[in-house]
Amino acid sequence: MSQQTVSAPVTECDVLVIGAGAGGLSTAISARHHGLDVVVVEKAPVFGGTTAFSGGVLWIPGSPQARKAGIQDSREAVMRYMRAETGAFFDRPAVEAFVDRGPEMVEFFDRETELKFIPTLYPDYHPDVDGGVDIGRSILAAPFDIRGLGQDMARLRPPLATITFIGMMFNSSNADLKHFFNATKSLKSAIYVGKRLLTHIKELVLYRRGVLVTSGNALAARLAKSALDLKIPIHTSTPARELLVEDGRVVGARVAGPDGERVIRARKGVVLAAGGFAHDLERIQRAYPHLRRGGEHFSPVPTDNTGDGSRMAEQVGGTVPIRFASAAAWMPTSKVPRKDGTFGAFPHLLDRYKPGIIGVLRNGKRFTNESNSYHDVGAAMIEACKNDRETAMWLICDQATISKYGLGYAKPAPMPLGGFVRNGYLNKGRTLAELAQNAGLDAAGLEATVRQYNEGAVRGEDPEFGRGRTSFNRYLADPEQKPNPCVAPIGDGPYYALKLLVGDLGSFDGITTDVAGRVLGAQGGPIPGLFAVGNDRASVMGGNYPGAGITLGPILTFGYLTGRFMAGLEPGLETAVNQEEAHAVAA
């Protein structure tokens, strides 16, 4: 906004961070560690942002954890992979900063803060692409006992309810999940699950929530603990209303806290970290092709992510172009009916990879490799339905398969399925024709699809789409299924169908910045005093999804670098600008 006289109470600091997710908190911690006075404001009553709902995985090639495990990788291979994955949006200065400084970021947080990471076995999502690997580039936030937050434990955003079991979180590591799938078949797994359940029930009695958190909830908790240990105030229920500009420089913001409006002035700058625009209805209507043609989008990310950062940047001359073919990280999502008539969002992270589950369109036909990444399957849904008003797919399986693996929010045996059929979450049929009628699918198409699929599946083959071809396909499948962990025939009925829509894990397009995070204006120059991080900043991945953690890895890396830059410790970082990108923005 333009220069003005303010009358609200005034607070001063060096850095004001708007948003308390991974981007905002990592920037705040980095800046505070290097001597700056930092204040964080968050409009939600809880901190953690989308991070608290996430898997807590970071894609950091060459991480200390990978080196310690003896995993061989090379900068050259990573750069080739990033060039192949980002295509026309390859931004060499930003990619080099991420690749070269990511391991340093991990070492800093591991050494100086409560953040701790453990290695994973995740392959890249496209390991067969030039430079891709089968293991070693993804790390995971270590579990955390949130009692370490003290009274602030109540301000940690809870995990996404639909992916918990009576509030208990599952670790993102495949090894942890295998115990839950094998609990009825393995004594070792039964004991493991029993101990987890007993511990969780005890925590519910004592604290009304699980206190040993995993995945993104652990990452969010560890970041918040680190910030609070550094005496960084995190003001929740405090939305930023507008930026303050004096003589062309952003000097602070007007915020509205529980005690009323006040002004926070920031000597070094304001950092936008408001989580992107996943629930900015006007912007996603323009950005998402399936919405432009009249379809539905159902996102599991926090509803607070309404594009506040983008709007504030635009109001002072920043740009938020819609450039990427995929403006968000797509996630196939099902709508879980609640008793009050609303719906919860269930992200389909696991079931699509399991043998005996296929995905079809309304015409009953398969359209993609169901064991590809969620982003790839979401993109395939959007493309396959480009001539239809509705963008949707249906997961299909038989009784034995749903009993073994579950389907979406419906859990494996011995958990009952009847309630999900009655409330419409699942469709059921004694035959494929009856299932198709109940689910609104083309019966002849579905019967022909299953017949064709089964011809190869009995041999563990998928000639049409190649399920099980890559290490990533196989990683989340069932290793006990031979010869192909992703493929098994669909057997006798009854049969089940579950409708999926396109959702997202956060926006990819975002505010145009330079490598240091400075917000760039329409002519390509920086707007003094204004920075953007996290999902508010355009993704370095160019709208693609190369591997597990490609959102959080860059978010923490660039948050770390932006904090250092604001503290005056990154001379030259501001000159590392992709000139082609800057010229494109100006044009």
ChimeraX attribute file (.defattr): number of C-alpha atoms within 10 A of each C-alpha:
attribute: neighborCount
match mode: 1-to-1
recipient: residues
	/A:1	17
	/A:2	12
	/A:3	13
	/A:4	9
	/A:5	7
	/A:6	11
	/A:7	9
	/A:8	13
	/A:9	11
	/A:10	13
	/A:11	12
	/A:12	16
	/A:13	16
	/A:14	22
	/A:15	29
	/A:16	27
	/A:17	29
	/A:18	31
	/A:19	34
	/A:20	31
	/A:21	28
	/A:22	32
	/A:23	35
	/A:24	33
	/A:25	31
	/A:26	29
	/A:27	33
	/A:28	32
	/A:29	28
	/A:30	27
	/A:31	26
	/A:32	22
	/A:33	18
	/A:34	16
	/A:35	11
	/A:36	20
	/A:37	20
	/A:38	27
	/A:39	24
	/A:40	22
	/A:41	26
	/A:42	27
	/A:43	23
	/A:44	21
	/A:45	14
	/A:46	20
	/A:47	31
	/A:48	30
	/A:49	29
	/A:50	28
	/A:51	29
	/A:52	27
	/A:53	23
	/A:54	24
	/A:55	24
	/A:56	28
	/A:57	29
	/A:58	28
	/A:59	24
	/A:60	30
	/A:61	24
	/A:62	24
	/A:63	27
	/A:64	20
	/A:65	23
	/A:66	22
	/A:67	13
	/A:68	10
	/A:69	11
	/A:70	10
	/A:71	13
	/A:72	11
	/A:73	19
	/A:74	10
	/A:75	14
	/A:76	10
	/A:77	15
	/A:78	21
	/A:79	19
	/A:80	14
	/A:81	22
	/A:82	26
	/A:83	19
	/A:84	16
	/A:85	22
	/A:86	19
	/A:87	14
	/A:88	10
	/A:89	18
	/A:90	19
	/A:91	21
	/A:92	16
	/A:93	18
	/A:94	23
	/A:95	20
	/A:96	17
	/A:97	18
	/A:98	24
	/A:99	23
	/A:100	16
	/A:101	20
	/A:102	27
	/A:103	19
	/A:104	18
	/A:105	23
	/A:106	23
	/A:107	18
	/A:108	14
	/A:109	20
	/A:110	14
	/A:111	11
	/A:112	12
	/A:113	18
	/A:114	18
	/A:115	24
	/A:116	19
	/A:117	22
	/A:118	15
	/A:119	22
	/A:120	21
	/A:121	16
	/A:122	24
	/A:123	23
	/A:124	28
	/A:125	23
	/A:126	22
	/A:127	19
	/A:128	15
	/A:129	15
	/A:130	16
	/A:131	21
	/A:132	24
	/A:133	23
	/A:134	17
	/A:135	19
	/A:136	25
	/A:137	28
	/A:138	26
	/A:139	28
	/A:140	26
	/A:141	24
	/A:142	20
	/A:143	23
	/A:144	21
	/A:145	15
	/A:146	21
	/A:147	15
	/A:148	13
	/A:149	18
	/A:150	9
	/A:151	9
	/A:152	17
	/A:153	21
	/A:154	16
	/A:155	17
	/A:156	20
	/A:157	22
	/A:158	18
	/A:159	25
	/A:160	21
	/A:161	15
	/A:162	17
	/A:163	19
	/A:164	12
	/A:165	13
	/A:166	14
	/A:167	18
	/A:168	23
	/A:169	21
	/A:170	18
	/A:171	20
	/A:172	18
	/A:173	20
	/A:174	16
	/A:175	11
	/A:176	14
	/A:177	16
	/A:178	13
	/A:179	19
	/A:180	19
	/A:181	20
	/A:182	16
	/A:183	16
	/A:184	15
	/A:185	11
	/A:186	13
	/A:187	12
	/A:188	12
	/A:189	19
	/A:190	17
	/A:191	13
	/A:192	15
	/A:193	20
	/A:194	14
	/A:195	12
	/A:196	14
	/A:197	15
	/A:198	11
	/A:199	15
	/A:200	22
	/A:201	18
	/A:202	14
	/A:203	16
	/A:204	16
	/A:205	10
	/A:206	11
	/A:207	13
	/A:208	12
	/A:209	19
	/A:210	23
	/A:211	23
	/A:212	17
	/A:213	24
	/A:214	27
	/A:215	25
	/A:216	28
	/A:217	30
	/A:218	32
	/A:219	31
	/A:220	31
	/A:221	33
	/A:222	25
	/A:223	27
	/A:224	29
	/A:225	23
	/A:226	22
	/A:227	25
	/A:228	15
	/A:229	14
	/A:230	15
	/A:231	14
	/A:232	19
	/A:233	14
	/A:234	24
	/A:235	21
	/A:236	19
	/A:237	17
	/A:238	23
	/A:239	22
	/A:240	27
	/A:241	16
	/A:242	20
	/A:243	23
	/A:244	24
	/A:245	18
	/A:246	13
	/A:247	9
	/A:248	14
	/A:249	15
	/A:250	25
	/A:251	24
	/A:252	31
	/A:253	23
	/A:254	20
	/A:255	22
	/A:256	18
	/A:257	17
	/A:258	10
	/A:259	7
	/A:260	10
	/A:261	18
	/A:262	20
	/A:263	22
	/A:264	26
	/A:265	23
	/A:266	24
	/A:267	17
	/A:268	22
	/A:269	22
	/A:270	29
	/A:271	33
	/A:272	30
	/A:273	31
	/A:274	33
	/A:275	34
	/A:276	29
	/A:277	27
	/A:278	28
	/A:279	20
	/A:280	17
	/A:281	13
	/A:282	11
	/A:283	16
	/A:284	22
	/A:285	16
	/A:286	13
	/A:287	21
	/A:288	18
	/A:289	18
	/A:290	25
	/A:291	19
	/A:292	13
	/A:293	16
	/A:294	13
	/A:295	19
	/A:296	16
	/A:297	19
	/A:298	22
	/A:299	25
	/A:300	24
	/A:301	24
	/A:302	20
	/A:303	14
	/A:304	19
	/A:305	24
	/A:306	20
	/A:307	23
	/A:308	24
	/A:309	29
	/A:310	27
	/A:311	18
	/A:312	18
	/A:313	26
	/A:314	16
	/A:315	14
	/A:316	21
	/A:317	17
	/A:318	25
	/A:319	23
	/A:320	24
	/A:321	13
	/A:322	18
	/A:323	15
	/A:324	20
	/A:325	15
	/A:326	22
	/A:327	25
	/A:328	28
	/A:329	22
	/A:330	28
	/A:331	27
	/A:332	31
	/A:333	27
	/A:334	27
	/A:335	23
	/A:336	20
	/A:337	15
	/A:338	10
	/A:339	8
	/A:340	6
	/A:341	6
	/A:342	9
	/A:343	13
	/A:344	18
	/A:345	22
	/A:346	23
	/A:347	28
	/A:348	19
	/A:349	16
	/A:350	18
	/A:351	22
	/A:352	27
	/A:353	27
	/A:354	26
	/A:355	27
	/A:356	24
	/A:357	25
	/A:358	29
	/A:359	24
	/A:360	24
	/A:361	22
	/A:362	21
	/A:363	16
	/A:364	23
	/A:365	21
	/A:366	23
	/A:367	19
	/A:368	21
	/A:369	22
	/A:370	26
	/A:371	31
	/A:372	23
	/A:373	26
	/A:374	26
	/A:375	24
	/A:376	22
	/A:377	23
	/A:378	27
	/A:379	21
	/A:380	18
	/A:381	24
	/A:382	24
	/A:383	15
	/A:384	17
	/A:385	19
	/A:386	14
	/A:387	11
	/A:388	14
	/A:389	14
	/A:390	18
	/A:391	26
	/A:392	26
	/A:393	30
	/A:394	23
	/A:395	21
	/A:396	28
	/A:397	28
	/A:398	23
	/A:399	17
	/A:400	18
	/A:401	23
	/A:402	22
	/A:403	17
	/A:404	16
	/A:405	22
	/A:406	22
	/A:407	25
	/A:408	27
	/A:409	23
	/A:410	21
	/A:411	17
	/A:412	20
	/A:413	16
	/A:414	10
	/A:415	10
	/A:416	11
	/A:417	18
	/A:418	11
	/A:419	11
	/A:420	16
	/A:421	15
	/A:422	11
	/A:423	13
	/A:424	15
	/A:425	20
	/A:426	23
	/A:427	23
	/A:428	28
	/A:429	18
	/A:430	14
	/A:431	17
	/A:432	25
	/A:433	18
	/A:434	17
	/A:435	23
	/A:436	26
	/A:437	15
	/A:438	15
	/A:439	21
	/A:440	13
	/A:441	22
	/A:442	17
	/A:443	20
	/A:444	14
	/A:445	19
	/A:446	23
	/A:447	17
	/A:448	13
	/A:449	17
	/A:450	22
	/A:451	14
	/A:452	14
	/A:453	23
	/A:454	20
	/A:455	14
	/A:456	16
	/A:457	22
	/A:458	14
	/A:459	14
	/A:460	21
	/A:461	22
	/A:462	22
	/A:463	12
	/A:464	13
	/A:465	15
	/A:466	17
	/A:467	24
	/A:468	25
	/A:469	17
	/A:470	18
	/A:471	18
	/A:472	25
	/A:473	25
	/A:474	21
	/A:475	19
	/A:476	22
	/A:477	22
	/A:478	18
	/A:479	14
	/A:480	8
	/A:481	14
	/A:482	13
	/A:483	14
	/A:484	21
	/A:485	22
	/A:486	30
	/A:487	31
	/A:488	25
	/A:489	23
	/A:490	23
	/A:491	15
	/A:492	13
	/A:493	16
	/A:494	16
	/A:495	24
	/A:496	27
	/A:497	28
	/A:498	23
	/A:499	23
	/A:500	25
	/A:501	24
	/A:502	27
	/A:503	27
	/A:504	23
	/A:505	23
	/A:506	25
	/A:507	29
	/A:508	32
	/A:509	28
	/A:510	28
	/A:511	31
	/A:512	29
	/A:513	29
	/A:514	26
	/A:515	24
	/A:516	27
	/A:517	27
	/A:518	28
	/A:519	29
	/A:520	26
	/A:521	23
	/A:522	19
	/A:523	15
	/A:524	22
	/A:525	15
	/A:526	20
	/A:527	20
	/A:528	19
	/A:529	21
	/A:530	25
	/A:531	28
	/A:532	34
	/A:533	38
	/A:534	33
	/A:535	34
	/A:536	33
	/A:537	31
	/A:538	25
	/A:539	26
	/A:540	25
	/A:541	24
	/A:542	22
	/A:543	24
	/A:544	25
	/A:545	24
	/A:546	25
	/A:547	23
	/A:548	24
	/A:549	23
	/A:550	21
	/A:551	27
	/A:552	24
	/A:553	25
	/A:554	28
	/A:555	28
	/A:556	26
	/A:557	27
	/A:558	29
	/A:559	29
	/A:560	29
	/A:561	27
	/A:562	30
	/A:563	28
	/A:564	24
	/A:565	22
	/A:566	25
	/A:567	19
	/A:568	12
	/A:569	14
	/A:570	14
	/A:571	9
	/A:572	9
	/A:573	18
	/A:574	15
	/A:575	12
	/A:576	15
	/A:577	18
	/A:578	15
	/A:579	14
	/A:580	11
	/A:581	17
	/A:582	19
	/A:583	12
	/A:584	11
	/A:585	17
	/A:586	14
	/A:587	9
